């Protein structure tokens, strides 16, 4: 069982799902922490749509370039994708996952859930981004260094 969890946590989508489940649990157990507003559901809907678009578009760009988007094996990348949304953010998929969590926090309307967002950013940086950027620097060298100097991460 621990091995399955360890393998699952190598995938950012699984980490995101775990955070959504944690947010749901917090919302269900801490009723007095709710911050219901008239616009929470609308904000959540807009953010879910935004998140889906960002993730789908980022994946499409990887597919178009015929390279891997697999965070478990970034060393398999054959092309450095720098166009489209990747000209604005080096990590749009992680930005999309963070947006899903922000949407979930609004949907569940519980202020404690917003406190989980910095933890998610910390874990994503530690568990995924650092290793990916190290692998990309190793594979693409000066091309990645130049790209990194021009484009922010946004997460």
N, C-alpha and C positions, 0 to 999 in steps of 0.2 A: 504494500500500500504506500509506504513512504517513497519507494522508487517511482511509482506512478505520479505522486505529487511533485517529486523533484523534476521529473521529465516535463510535467505539465507546466511548472513554474518557469521553464525555459522559454515558454511562449508568452509573450506580452498579453495576448488576448485572454489567456487563462488568469493571469494576475489581475487584469481588469475585471473579469467576471467575479473573482474572489472579493474584490473591493465592492462591487455592486451588491453581492450577497451580504457582505458585512454592513453596508449601508442599509439594506432592507432590514437586517436584524436589529440594528440600532434604532431604526424608525419604529419597529414593532415593539421594542422594549422600553423606549424612552419617550413616552407620549408627552411629557411635560417639556420636552426639548424642541417641540415643533414650532416652526415659524411660518405658519400658513399665510400666504399672501394671495391676492386675487390673480396675480400673474405667474405664479410658480409653474403651473402646468403648461402655460403658453411658452414660457422661457425654456422649460424642459423639452418641449416638442421641437422648438426651433434649434436647440442645441443638439438634439438627437439627429435631426436632418443634416445639420452642419457636420457632425461627426461622421455620419455615414458617407457623405459626399467626400470629405477629406480622405478617409481611409480607402474608399473605392477608387478615387482618382490617383492616389499614391500607388496603390496596387496595379492599376492600369498602366502607369508609367513604367513600372518594373517589368510588367508583362510585355509591353511594347518594345522595350530594350532587350528582351529575352535574357534577363538576369534574375538572380534570386532575391527574394524579399525575406528569406528564411533567417530569423535572428539567431537560430541555433548554429548555423553554419555561414557566417558572413564571409568566410574565406572563399566561398564558392562564387562570389560576385564576379561577373565577367565585364560589367560596364558600370561606370560611376554615373548615376542618374543625377543630372543637375538642372534639368529643364522643368517647366511647369511649376507645380507647387514646391518642387525641390529647389527652385531658384529663390524661394522665400524662406523656407525652413529646411534644415538638414534632417529633421525627424518629424515629418508631417503625420505619419501613422501614430506615433506616440502622442502627438498633439491631439489627434482624433480620439485616442483612448482616454486621454485626460478630459476631453470634452464630453465623452460619454459619462464619465464619473461626475463631472460638473452638472450635467443634465440630470443624472440620477439624484444628486444632492438636492437639486431644485424640486424634482418630482416627489421625493420623500419629505421635503420641507422640514429638515431637522438640522439645526445648526452644527451639531456634532459631526455630521457627515462632511461638512465643509472642512473640518479639521483634518480629515483623512487625505485631502488632496495633496498637501505638501509631502506626506509620507509616500504617496504614490510616485510623485516626481523624484524623490530621493531614491526609491527602490528602482525605478526605471533607469535612472542614471547609473546607479551602482551595478545592477544586474544585466543591463543590456547595452546602453549607449557607449559606455567606456570601452567595452570589448569590441563592439562593432567599429567604433572609430579607430581603434588600434589596428584591427584587421584591415580596414580600408586604407589606412596610412601605409601599411605594409604592402598591400597589393598595388595601390595607385600612386604611391609616393608623392611627388611634387604636385600632381594634378589634384589630389585630395587636399593637400596643404593649402593650395591656392583657393580651392572651393571653400574650405573651412574658414579661411580668412575673409571671404566675401559674404558668406551666408550664415546667419545665426541658427541656433538650435530651436529656440522658442519653447523649450521644456528642459 
